[in-house]
Amino acid sequence: MKKAPAFCLPDQNGKTICLKNLLGNYVVLYFYPKDNTPGCTTEAIDFTKNKDAFAKLGAVIIGISSDDQKSHCSFIENHKLDIILLSDPDKRVIKEYGAWGEKSFMGKTFDGIIRSTFLIDRKGSIVFEWKKVKVAGHAQEILEKIKSLSDN
């Protein structure tokens, strides 16, 4: 297990959220490419639908993209989301977590955010990570992982 890189970033309302202030909870930290795109929307809706189940396990869900606060507010409003979305416009945290890299789409190669999720334990260590996430069933998969850790 490695220590999760520390960060403080603004949420959709301009409030600064710092990882250190979330110690004592599991943190589901997921990086996604862009607000209001099909895969990202499905992922955010799935996390919102499962928010109560995550909360029962002591887990907080946080999404990070390089979109600004205004975009996050629109995304939340358009899809009735109930999760924390953080803005990382300079991509510092995205890169620290290794969620930035080469991608390809329709035959073109470019750099961008690689859909990734990190499960951070109550003490601030990364206990599991998912790279190049497939959206379908992902929220459920994370719930199962947290349940398995909680049983130990």
Buried (B, 14 or more C-beta within 10 A) or exposed (E): EEEBBEBEBBBBEEEEBEBEEBEEBBBBBBBBBBBBEEBBBBBBBBBBEBBEBBEEBEBBBBBBBBBBBEBBBBBBEEBEBBBBBBBBEEBEBBBBBBBBBEBEEEEEEEEBBBBBBBBBBBEBEBBBBBEEBEBEEBBEBBBEBBEEBEEE
